[in-house]
Amino acid sequence: MKKITVLLLLLTVGTFAGAQALDTVTIVSKAKKFKPSEYFLVMFELMDTVDVSGKKITMSRGYYFDKQNRMLSSVRESDNCQKPEKGAQVIYSFGKNKLTSVTVIPPKSTCKNCASRYYYSNDSLLSKQENKYTNANSAVFIQQAHYFQSKLPNDLPWGYFDDEVLVNGVRKKIKRQY
């Protein structure tokens, strides 16, 4: 269990480096218990890192904005790019651009039905639910959330996407022919 904790801490803390250009795309693949039609995938990163045992791994991170509120909704990290549900996952959830919760799910090969969820308000830990998995330092999640927010705009104003225009003060989407 200590190895999993250290791995997840390395995944979250060790990924502060690696600036990426902001690129906006629409989500095309579904994640488990996640409705992709309600979110924009604003940025996606692949990072090479090392796990606890010294093995090189590639970690993925997706930044999702809510389509209705056009604000940061969640950041999802996984150490298994092809099948995120089979690897370790860390899901940061945001409400009105503030960290509200963090869900940590270790790989199913290590522990089935294990997960931890930490609830935050104003950068303070409110409560935690740990099911067969504990995290030594939940304050790291707050630091990571600030890092994620520094990489992204606070909201996506109308006109951010190429198909969004204002016509006589009215918001309209135009159809593009490719």
N, C-alpha and C positions, 0 to 999 in steps of 0.2 A: 504494500500500500504506500510505503514511503517513496518507492521508485515512481509510482504514478504521480504522487504529489509533486515530486521534484521535476518530473517530465512536464507536467502542466505549468509549473512555475517557469521553467525554462522556455516553454512555448510562448507564454504571455510576456515575460520580462525580456527575453532575448530577441524580441522582434521589433524593438524600437527603431532599428536602422532600416534603411531601404526605402527611400522616397520613391513614389510612383506618380506618374502623370494621371490626373483625374480624367477618367473615361466613363461615359455613361452608356449603359446598355439596358435593354429590357430583359427580365428574367425569362429563360426558356426552359429550365429544368426545375422539377419540383424537389423540395427538401422534405424530410419527414415532418408531419404535422405543421406544415408551413404553407400558406396560400400565396403562391408566387404572383398571382394576378393582382394582389393588393399592394405590391412593393416594386420599387425600382432597384436593380442592382447598380449602384452608382460607381463602385470601384471594386476590383478584384485583384488580390495579390498572391503570388506564389513565392515563398521564401525557403531557402535552404538553411537548415539548422542541424543541430546535433542533439540527440536525446540523452537520457541519463546514462545509458550503457555506452555511449560514444558512437552510436550508429548514426549515419547521415540520414536525415528525413527531409521531405518537402512538405511544408505546411501551407495550407491555403487559408485565405481570409477574405470574406465578402462583406461589403458595407451596403446595407439596405435602407432605403428611404421609403416612408409611407406615401403612397400615391395621393391619398386624400389630403393629409396635412402637409406633405412635402417637406418633412423633417426626418432626421435620423431616427430609424426605428430599431435596428439591431445590427450588430456586428457578429458574424459567425466564423469561428476558427475551427479548423480540423487538421489532424496530422495524416489523414488518409484522403488524398485529393479525389481519387476515383470513386470511393464509396465512403462518404463522411460518417455514415451511421455505424461503420465497422471500426473506426478509429476513435481517438480521444477528441471530444468536442467541447468548446467553450462558447457559449452564446450570451452575448451582452445585449440586454434589452433596454431601450431608452423610451422615455415619455417626455415630450416637450423639451428635447435636447438635454435631458438629465438622466443619469444612470438610475434605473429602477430595479433591475435584477440581473444576476449572473447565474447561468446554469452551467454546471460542469458535469460532463458525462465521460467517464473513463471508457476505454475500449471494451467491447463486449467479450473479447477473448480473455481479458483480465478479470472482469467482474460483471456478471449479468444483473440487471435491475439495480445497478448502483448509480447514484447521482447526488449532486448537492445543488442547492439553490440558495442564493444569498440575495436579500432584499435591501435596497438602499433608498435613502432620502437625504437630499442636501449633503451628499458626499459622506454620509454616515451609515454604518451598518445598522439596519433596524432589526432584522431577524435572519435566521438561517434554518434550512431544512436539510439535514444530511442523512442519506439513506445508504449505509454501508460504505460511505466515502466521506473523508474529511479533508479540508484544505487548511494548511498551517497558517496562512496569512491572507485573509480576504481583503486587506487594504491594497494589495497589488492590483486588484481589479479596478479600484478607483483611479489609480495612476494610469492604467491602460485605457480606461474610458476617456480620460483627459487627452491622452495621446491621440486616440481615434478622432475625437472632436476637433483637434488642432489640424488634422489632415483634410477635413471636409468643410464645405460651407454650412452655415447654420440652417439654411433652408434652400429650397430650389425655387427661385422666383419664376413666375410665368414668363415663358420665352427662353427658358434654360435649354429646352430641347428644340431641335430644328423645326419640328412640325407644329410648334406653338406660336401663334401670332395674335396681336391685338388688331381688330378691325372695328373702327369707330368706337373704341373703348370697350369692346366686347371680346372676351377670350374665345379663341377658336383654334381648333386643330385642323391643319390642312393635310390632305392626303398626298403623299409623295409617290411618284411613279419611278421605279428604278429600272 
